[in-house]
Amino acid sequence: MAEKTVLVVDDAMFMRKMLSDILNKADYKVVAEAADGKEAFMKYKEHKPDFVTMDITMSPVNGIEGCHLIIEEDPDAKILMVSAMGQESMVINAIKAGAKGFIVKPFDGPKIISELEKIAK
């Protein structure tokens, strides 16, 4: 089976590193990282990853806006929103923007992997 590729998007470098470590250990290949929604969109177009993990609270372009941009480009994009805020409105906005799943920080490795496997189907 081919390695699954991931774009990791978070404004905090330590979060990107933590997610990358989890994904790499689970045989996913992190092909790029981005610090906001606009950078995520550019990297998505460049790398066409199988999955995107997208933080919500970033600036200047937040994760929901970034999700919109990517979904406009590729309606089949598999985006997993990652946020410290579990507010329902955020979840609803993320899903409306085209996200296929949602996970709340703090999370553990198995939870991330199971969410990615869920949205892969």
BELNORMO-V667318 format. One line per field, one symbol per residue. phi: phi as a letter, one per 40 degrees, with the letter a starting at -180 (. if undefined). psi: psi as a letter, one per 30 degrees, with the letter a starting at -180 (. if undefined). A space follows every 10 residues. Layout:
phi: ???
psi: ???
//
This chain:
phi: .cccbbbbba ccdccccccd cdccccgbbc cababacccd ccccccbfcc bbbbcccaac bccccccddc cccadcdbbb cbacbccdcc ccccccchcc aabbccbbdd cdcccccccc c
psi: kkkkkkkkjk fkeeeeeeee eeeefggljj flllfleeee eeeeeefhle lkkjlejllf jleeeeeeee eeejfgkjkj kkkfjgkeee eeeeeefgkf lkkkkkllee eeeeeeeeff .
//
